[in-house]
């Protein structure tokens, strides 16, 4: 290397160190930029082909080294729609191009970002501080159906009413229920009013359903009920005295009207083991469930509707029928409101018949799936990237699913302005989904710039730049000395 080469090399050093200080400056300037990934500088030596034994140090070239795969600190915010990715991955976003026919238009080209300071704009879209709109799948809160990938829009602030279809129930029915009648007669089985046993049996047949044989299920083909009449003005009072209180819960009609479901259990048959030669035959314990047709009246004044299906237990208290654990109530009407068909669900482990010291029904579980019209109160983000809405009726419904993309080589992405990146051949195609990563809602990822580290690099860069200027001035002085020889 001659003096002129030394000058050229020092110039390349000055350019490279200038490039490095530019990156350092940008990193420090963006130390508070949400989701920013610092750009480091990598130096590469440039050496031409040389004669063995006459090698010399060459020039230098500076190039960027991205840190897209390096996690920044995650901090909590007061905005529930803010998100931070813990681990690999990028939010899939698009830019807005304007409005077309009164509708927001987008570029249609996916770009990627770690900037998760999303908030809801006036149209319900989720947009971050860089103006990028979050993509994902919008989910219909009523049907649960998902859309194709598109900008997420949380414009629906109300949840339509849903009628009650299912009541999940768990309880223990007492082996010997304590009723007002049993306290006097010591007989806890419900019996209809009647002057004779035959009259009682005739009346009972219009009120309850009892299987003929043990192990069998039975559903009444005709509606059964208990109501006061001229012939029997005390029919309902007799039923109340001979039964025990069942589950009470609010159900909803198709219009979203809340209606109080008030029920009572009546035990109509005890379990009995078969005698010699099956005489008497084996019997199961049989219960019938009734509900009040009008809860605005006193219990002794309203009509009580039989659900119409016998609930049976064997001698050990294990549920036998209905075998599928579904007690249907068809065409339920309460206070004139039409609830429609409702299934009460249970199984052999959740509905039992064991001895009880109180003689009451012990309810262990009771819930239903209906609700009235409600408005959204809160939005939150799950670790799986689900956007969940909490409504005024207490319903928690998934509204959208956030689109996440991963890359084999995230440092191969091409940086764009406003914290966005574009896929390249070096990065590979985007891979959908969170794998080993999670999303933290109500948080954002800070810049991964370390100010202390940048200041350290600044000092080193400054010294290297000064050293290159010294080489340049020294080479210039040597050239001047050479010129002065010939004078």
C-alpha positions as CSV (number, residue, x, y, z in Angstrom):
1,X,0.0,0.0,0.0
2,X,1.4,3.4,-1.0
3,X,0.7,6.9,0.4
4,X,-2.2,7.4,-2.1
5,X,-3.8,4.1,-1.1
6,X,-3.5,5.1,2.6
7,X,-5.4,8.3,1.8
8,X,-8.1,6.4,0.0
9,X,-8.3,3.9,2.9
10,X,-8.7,6.6,5.4
11,X,-11.5,8.1,3.4
12,X,-13.3,4.8,3.4
13,X,-12.8,4.7,7.1
14,X,-14.3,8.1,7.5
15,X,-17.3,7.1,5.4
16,X,-17.8,3.9,7.4
17,X,-17.6,5.6,10.7
18,X,-20.0,8.4,9.5
19,X,-22.4,5.7,8.5
20,X,-22.0,4.1,12.0
21,X,-22.6,7.4,13.8
22,X,-25.7,7.9,11.7
23,X,-27.1,4.6,12.9
24,X,-26.2,5.4,16.4
25,X,-27.9,8.7,16.1
26,X,-31.1,7.1,14.7
27,X,-31.1,4.5,17.5
28,X,-30.9,7.1,20.2
29,X,-33.5,9.3,18.5
30,X,-35.9,6.3,18.4
31,X,-35.1,5.0,21.9
32,X,-38.7,5.9,22.9
33,X,-40.4,4.8,19.7
34,X,-42.8,1.9,20.3
35,X,-41.7,-1.4,18.7
36,X,-38.5,0.2,17.2
37,X,-35.7,-2.2,16.4
38,X,-32.3,-0.7,16.5
39,X,-29.9,-0.9,13.5
40,X,-26.3,-1.8,14.3
41,X,-23.4,-1.4,12.0
42,X,-21.2,-4.2,10.7
43,X,-17.8,-3.5,9.1
44,X,-16.4,-5.5,6.2
45,X,-12.8,-5.3,5.0
46,X,-12.1,-4.8,1.3
47,X,-8.8,-6.4,0.1
48,X,-7.9,-6.8,-3.5
49,X,-5.9,-9.7,-5.0
50,X,-2.3,-9.3,-3.9
51,X,1.1,-11.0,-4.3
52,X,1.9,-13.5,-1.6
53,X,4.1,-11.9,0.9
54,X,3.1,-8.4,-0.2
55,X,-0.4,-8.3,1.4
56,X,-1.6,-5.1,2.9
57,X,-4.6,-4.0,4.8
58,X,-7.4,-2.8,2.5
59,X,-10.3,-0.4,2.8
60,X,-13.5,-0.9,4.8
61,X,-17.2,-1.0,4.0
62,X,-20.0,-0.4,6.5
63,X,-23.4,-2.1,6.3
64,X,-26.5,-2.4,8.5
65,X,-27.1,-5.3,10.8
66,X,-30.8,-5.5,11.8
67,X,-32.0,-6.6,15.2
68,X,-35.6,-7.5,14.3
69,X,-35.4,-10.7,16.3
70,X,-34.3,-9.0,19.5
71,X,-37.1,-8.5,22.1
72,X,-37.7,-5.0,23.6
73,X,-39.0,-4.5,27.1
74,X,-42.7,-4.9,27.5
75,X,-44.5,-2.3,29.7
76,X,-48.2,-2.1,30.7
77,X,-50.4,0.7,29.4
78,X,-53.9,2.0,30.2
79,X,-55.2,1.0,26.8
80,X,-56.8,-2.5,26.7
81,X,-56.3,-2.8,22.9
82,X,-52.6,-2.2,23.1
83,X,-50.6,-5.5,22.4
84,X,-47.1,-6.8,22.8
85,X,-45.7,-10.0,21.3
86,X,-43.7,-12.0,23.7
87,X,-41.3,-14.0,21.5
88,X,-41.2,-14.4,17.7
89,X,-43.7,-12.9,15.3
90,X,-45.0,-9.7,13.8
91,X,-48.5,-8.1,13.6
92,X,-49.9,-8.3,10.1
93,X,-51.1,-4.8,9.0
94,X,-52.1,-2.8,6.0
95,X,-52.1,0.9,5.1
96,X,-55.2,2.9,4.4
97,X,-55.4,4.5,1.0
98,X,-58.6,6.6,1.5
99,X,-62.3,6.2,1.2
100,X,-64.3,4.6,-1.6
101,X,-68.0,4.9,-1.8
102,X,-68.1,5.9,1.9
103,X,-66.1,2.8,2.9
104,X,-62.5,2.8,4.1
105,X,-60.1,1.5,1.4
106,X,-56.8,-0.3,2.1
107,X,-53.8,-1.1,0.0
108,X,-54.4,-4.8,0.0
109,X,-50.7,-5.4,0.6
110,X,-49.6,-7.0,3.9
111,X,-46.8,-5.4,5.8
112,X,-45.5,-6.4,9.2
113,X,-44.8,-4.6,12.5
114,X,-43.9,-5.0,16.1
115,X,-45.6,-1.7,17.0
116,X,-48.6,-2.8,19.0
117,X,-50.0,0.6,20.3
118,X,-53.4,-0.2,18.6
119,X,-56.4,1.8,19.5
120,X,-60.0,1.9,18.1
121,X,-60.6,4.7,15.5
122,X,-64.0,6.4,14.8
123,X,-64.9,3.6,12.4
124,X,-64.1,0.8,14.8
125,X,-60.8,-0.3,13.2
126,X,-57.7,-1.0,15.2
127,X,-54.9,1.4,14.1
128,X,-51.4,1.9,15.7
129,X,-49.5,5.1,16.2
130,X,-47.8,4.6,12.8
131,X,-51.1,4.6,11.0
132,X,-51.1,0.8,10.2
133,X,-54.4,-1.1,10.5
134,X,-54.4,-4.5,12.2
135,X,-55.5,-7.5,10.2
136,X,-57.1,-10.7,11.5
137,X,-60.4,-12.5,11.5
138,X,-63.6,-10.8,12.6
139,X,-65.9,-13.2,14.5
140,X,-69.7,-12.9,14.6
141,X,-70.5,-12.8,18.3
142,X,-73.9,-14.4,17.7
143,X,-72.9,-17.3,15.4
144,X,-69.2,-17.6,16.2
145,X,-68.4,-17.7,12.4
146,X,-65.0,-16.2,11.4
147,X,-64.4,-14.0,8.4
148,X,-61.4,-14.2,6.0
149,X,-58.3,-12.2,7.0
150,X,-59.2,-8.5,6.8
151,X,-58.8,-5.4,8.8
152,X,-60.2,-6.0,12.3
153,X,-63.3,-3.9,13.0
154,X,-64.9,-3.6,16.4
155,X,-67.9,-1.5,15.5
156,X,-70.5,-3.8,17.0
157,X,-71.2,-2.3,20.5
158,X,-74.4,-4.3,21.2
159,X,-75.0,-8.0,21.5
160,X,-78.3,-9.3,20.2
161,X,-80.5,-11.3,22.5
162,X,-80.3,-15.0,22.6
163,X,-83.1,-17.3,23.9
164,X,-82.3,-19.9,26.6
165,X,-81.8,-23.3,24.9
166,X,-79.9,-25.1,27.7
167,X,-79.9,-25.1,31.4
168,X,-76.9,-26.9,33.0
169,X,-77.9,-28.4,36.3
170,X,-76.3,-30.3,39.1
171,X,-78.0,-31.3,42.4
172,X,-78.7,-34.0,44.9
173,X,-82.4,-34.9,45.3
174,X,-83.0,-36.2,48.9
175,X,-83.7,-39.9,49.3
176,X,-86.5,-38.9,51.8
177,X,-87.7,-35.4,51.0
178,X,-89.1,-33.4,53.9
179,X,-92.3,-31.8,52.8
180,X,-95.2,-30.1,54.7
181,X,-97.2,-33.3,54.1
182,X,-94.5,-35.7,55.3
183,X,-94.1,-33.8,58.6
184,X,-97.7,-34.8,59.3
185,X,-98.3,-38.1,57.5
186,X,-94.7,-39.4,57.5
187,X,-95.3,-40.1,53.8
188,X,-92.9,-38.1,51.5
189,X,-94.3,-39.3,48.2
190,X,-96.5,-36.9,46.4
191,X,-100.2,-37.9,46.2
192,X,-103.0,-36.2,44.4
193,X,-106.2,-35.2,46.2
194,X,-109.1,-37.6,46.1
195,X,-111.8,-39.1,48.3
196,X,-110.6,-42.6,47.7
197,X,-107.4,-44.3,46.7
198,X,-108.9,-44.9,43.2
199,X,-109.8,-41.3,42.9
200,X,-106.3,-40.2,44.0
201,X,-104.7,-42.6,41.4
202,X,-107.0,-41.2,38.7
203,X,-106.1,-37.6,39.5
204,X,-102.4,-38.5,39.8
205,X,-102.3,-40.0,36.3
206,X,-103.2,-36.5,34.9
207,X,-100.4,-34.9,36.8
208,X,-97.3,-37.1,36.8
209,X,-95.5,-39.6,34.6
210,X,-94.3,-42.9,36.1
211,X,-92.5,-45.7,34.0
212,X,-94.1,-49.1,34.0
213,X,-90.9,-51.1,34.5
214,X,-87.6,-50.5,36.2
215,X,-84.8,-49.1,34.0
216,X,-87.3,-47.7,31.5
217,X,-87.7,-44.1,30.5
218,X,-91.0,-42.5,30.0
219,X,-92.2,-39.2,28.5
220,X,-95.8,-38.2,28.5
221,X,-97.4,-37.8,25.1
222,X,-99.9,-35.2,26.5
223,X,-99.2,-32.1,28.6
224,X,-99.5,-32.7,32.3
225,X,-100.2,-30.0,34.9
226,X,-101.6,-29.2,38.3
227,X,-104.1,-26.4,38.6
228,X,-106.9,-25.4,41.0
229,X,-110.4,-26.2,39.8
230,X,-114.0,-26.1,41.0
231,X,-113.7,-29.9,41.6
232,X,-110.4,-29.5,43.4
233,X,-109.7,-26.0,44.6
234,X,-106.8,-27.2,46.8
235,X,-105.0,-29.1,44.1
236,X,-102.0,-26.6,43.9
237,X,-101.8,-26.3,47.7
238,X,-101.7,-30.0,48.0
239,X,-98.9,-30.1,45.4
240,X,-96.8,-27.4,47.2
241,X,-97.2,-29.3,50.4
242,X,-96.1,-32.6,48.8
243,X,-93.1,-31.4,46.9
244,X,-89.7,-29.6,47.5
245,X,-88.3,-26.5,45.9
246,X,-86.2,-27.0,42.8
247,X,-83.9,-24.8,40.8
248,X,-84.8,-21.1,40.3
249,X,-83.1,-19.2,37.5
250,X,-83.7,-16.4,35.0
251,X,-84.2,-17.5,31.5
252,X,-84.6,-15.5,28.3
253,X,-87.2,-15.5,25.5
254,X,-86.4,-15.0,21.9
255,X,-86.9,-11.3,22.2
256,X,-84.4,-11.1,25.2
257,X,-87.1,-10.7,27.8
258,X,-85.9,-12.1,31.2
259,X,-88.3,-14.5,32.8
260,X,-88.1,-16.2,36.2
261,X,-88.1,-19.9,36.1
262,X,-89.4,-21.4,39.4
263,X,-89.4,-25.2,39.7
264,X,-90.4,-27.8,42.2
265,X,-89.5,-31.5,42.5
266,X,-92.1,-34.1,43.4
267,X,-91.1,-37.7,44.3
268,X,-93.8,-40.0,43.2
269,X,-92.3,-43.5,43.6
270,X,-89.7,-45.1,45.9
271,X,-87.1,-47.6,44.6
272,X,-87.9,-51.2,45.4
273,X,-85.9,-54.4,44.9
274,X,-87.7,-57.3,43.2
275,X,-89.2,-60.0,45.4
276,X,-89.1,-63.8,44.8
277,X,-90.1,-64.6,41.3
278,X,-90.2,-60.9,40.6
279,X,-93.1,-60.4,42.9
280,X,-93.4,-57.6,43.6
281,X,-91.4,-56.4,40.6
282,X,-88.3,-54.1,40.8
283,X,-89.0,-50.4,40.8
284,X,-86.9,-47.3,40.4
285,X,-87.3,-44.1,42.4
286,X,-89.2,-41.6,40.3
287,X,-89.2,-37.8,40.4
288,X,-91.1,-35.3,38.3
289,X,-90.1,-31.7,37.7
290,X,-92.7,-28.9,37.5
291,X,-92.4,-25.2,36.7
292,X,-94.7,-22.3,37.6
293,X,-96.6,-21.0,34.6
294,X,-97.0,-17.5,36.3
295,X,-94.5,-16.3,38.7
296,X,-96.4,-13.1,39.4
297,X,-98.9,-15.1,41.4
298,X,-98.4,-16.9,44.7
299,X,-97.1,-20.4,44.3
300,X,-100.4,-21.8,45.6
301,X,-102.4,-19.9,43.0
302,X,-100.5,-20.5,39.7
303,X,-100.6,-23.6,37.5
304,X,-97.7,-25.9,37.7
305,X,-96.5,-27.5,34.4
306,X,-94.9,-30.9,34.4
307,X,-91.7,-31.2,32.3
308,X,-93.2,-34.4,31.1
309,X,-90.3,-36.8,31.5
310,X,-89.7,-39.1,34.5
311,X,-86.4,-38.8,36.2
312,X,-85.5,-42.2,37.8
313,X,-82.8,-43.5,40.2
314,X,-81.9,-47.0,41.2
315,X,-81.7,-48.2,44.8
316,X,-78.2,-46.9,45.2
317,X,-79.1,-43.3,44.2
318,X,-77.6,-43.5,40.7
319,X,-79.4,-41.8,37.8
320,X,-81.0,-44.2,35.4
321,X,-83.3,-42.1,33.2
322,X,-83.2,-40.0,31.1
323,X,-80.1,-42.0,29.9
324,X,-78.8,-39.2,27.8
325,X,-79.0,-36.7,30.7
326,X,-81.4,-34.4,28.9
327,X,-84.7,-33.4,30.5
328,X,-86.6,-31.5,27.8
329,X,-89.3,-28.9,28.5
330,X,-91.2,-28.2,25.3
331,X,-93.0,-25.0,24.6
332,X,-92.1,-23.4,27.9
333,X,-94.2,-20.3,28.6
334,X,-93.8,-18.2,31.7
335,X,-96.0,-15.1,32.5
336,X,-97.2,-15.3,29.0
337,X,-93.7,-15.0,27.5
338,X,-92.7,-17.7,25.0
339,X,-89.3,-19.3,25.9
340,X,-89.8,-22.2,23.6
341,X,-88.0,-25.6,24.1
342,X,-85.4,-25.8,26.8
343,X,-83.2,-28.7,27.6
344,X,-82.1,-29.2,31.2
345,X,-78.7,-31.1,31.1
346,X,-77.1,-33.2,33.8
347,X,-75.5,-36.7,34.1
348,X,-75.1,-39.5,36.6
349,X,-72.3,-37.7,38.4
350,X,-74.1,-34.3,38.6
351,X,-77.6,-35.4,39.5
352,X,-77.9,-38.0,42.3
353,X,-80.4,-39.2,45.0
354,X,-78.6,-39.6,48.3
355,X,-79.8,-39.2,51.9
356,X,-80.0,-35.6,53.1
357,X,-80.2,-34.5,56.7
358,X,-82.4,-31.6,55.8
359,X,-84.5,-33.4,53.3
360,X,-84.1,-30.5,50.8
361,X,-82.6,-30.4,47.3
362,X,-79.0,-29.4,47.3
363,X,-78.2,-27.4,44.1
364,X,-74.5,-27.8,43.1
365,X,-74.5,-26.2,39.6
366,X,-77.0,-24.0,37.8
367,X,-76.4,-22.0,34.6
368,X,-78.2,-21.2,31.3
369,X,-77.0,-20.0,27.9
370,X,-79.5,-17.2,27.1
371,X,-79.1,-13.4,27.5
372,X,-80.9,-10.2,26.7
373,X,-79.7,-7.4,24.5
374,X,-76.6,-5.8,26.0
375,X,-73.9,-3.3,25.3
376,X,-70.2,-3.8,25.3
377,X,-68.4,-2.6,28.5
378,X,-64.8,-3.7,28.0
379,X,-62.4,-5.2,25.5
380,X,-59.4,-7.4,26.4
381,X,-56.7,-9.4,24.6
382,X,-55.9,-13.0,25.4
383,X,-52.5,-14.6,25.2
384,X,-53.7,-16.5,22.1
385,X,-54.4,-13.2,20.3
386,X,-58.2,-13.3,20.7
387,X,-60.0,-10.0,21.1
388,X,-62.7,-10.6,23.7
389,X,-65.6,-8.3,24.6
390,X,-67.3,-8.2,27.9
391,X,-70.9,-7.1,27.7
392,X,-73.3,-5.5,30.2
393,X,-75.2,-8.8,30.7
394,X,-71.9,-10.5,31.8
395,X,-71.4,-12.3,28.5
396,X,-67.8,-12.7,27.4
397,X,-67.7,-13.1,23.6
398,X,-64.8,-13.4,21.2
399,X,-65.0,-10.6,18.7
400,X,-61.8,-11.1,16.5
401,X,-58.6,-13.0,16.2
402,X,-55.3,-11.2,15.6
403,X,-53.2,-12.2,12.6
404,X,-49.6,-13.0,13.4
405,X,-46.8,-13.8,11.0
406,X,-43.4,-15.4,11.6
407,X,-40.3,-15.5,9.4
408,X,-37.5,-17.9,9.1
409,X,-35.1,-15.0,9.0
410,X,-36.7,-11.9,10.6
411,X,-33.5,-9.9,10.1
412,X,-34.0,-10.4,6.3
413,X,-37.1,-8.2,6.4
414,X,-36.8,-4.9,4.6
415,X,-37.4,-1.9,7.0
416,X,-40.1,0.6,6.0
417,X,-41.0,3.8,7.7
418,X,-43.3,4.0,10.7
419,X,-42.1,0.8,12.2
420,X,-43.2,-1.4,9.3
421,X,-41.4,-4.2,7.4
422,X,-41.8,-5.9,4.1
423,X,-41.1,-9.5,3.3
424,X,-38.1,-10.3,1.1
425,X,-36.5,-13.3,-0.4
426,X,-34.0,-13.2,2.4
427,X,-36.7,-13.2,5.1
428,X,-38.7,-16.0,3.5
429,X,-42.5,-16.1,3.2
430,X,-44.6,-15.3,6.2
431,X,-45.7,-18.2,8.4
432,X,-49.0,-17.8,10.1
433,X,-49.7,-18.2,13.8
434,X,-48.1,-18.0,17.2
435,X,-45.7,-20.9,17.8
436,X,-44.1,-20.7,21.2
437,X,-45.0,-17.0,21.5
438,X,-47.8,-15.2,23.2
439,X,-49.6,-11.8,23.1
440,X,-49.8,-9.6,26.2
441,X,-52.8,-7.3,26.1
442,X,-52.8,-3.8,27.6
443,X,-49.1,-3.6,27.0
444,X,-46.6,-2.3,24.3
445,X,-43.1,-3.4,23.4
446,X,-40.5,-0.6,23.8
447,X,-37.6,0.1,21.5
448,X,-34.8,-2.4,22.0
449,X,-32.3,0.4,22.0
450,X,-30.0,0.5,25.0
451,X,-28.9,4.1,25.5
452,X,-25.9,3.2,27.6
453,X,-24.7,0.8,24.9
454,X,-25.3,3.4,22.2
455,X,-23.2,6.0,24.1
456,X,-20.4,3.4,24.4
457,X,-20.5,2.8,20.6
458,X,-20.6,6.5,20.0
459,X,-17.3,7.0,21.9
460,X,-15.7,4.1,20.0
461,X,-16.9,5.5,16.7
462,X,-15.7,9.0,17.5
463,X,-12.2,7.7,18.3
464,X,-12.2,5.6,15.1
465,X,-13.2,8.6,13.1
466,X,-10.5,10.8,14.7
467,X,-7.9,8.1,14.1
468,X,-8.8,8.1,10.4
469,X,-8.5,11.9,10.1
470,X,-5.0,11.5,11.8
471,X,-4.1,8.9,9.1
472,X,-5.2,11.3,6.4
473,X,-3.2,14.2,7.8
474,X,-0.1,12.0,8.3
475,X,-0.3,10.8,4.7
476,X,-0.7,14.3,3.5
477,X,2.4,15.4,5.5
478,X,4.4,12.5,4.0
479,X,3.3,13.6,0.5
480,X,4.4,17.1,1.3
481,X,7.8,15.8,2.6
482,X,8.2,13.9,-0.7
483,X,7.5,16.9,-2.8
484,X,9.9,19.0,-0.8
485,X,12.8,16.6,-1.6
486,X,13.0,17.8,-5.2
487,X,13.0,21.4,-4.4
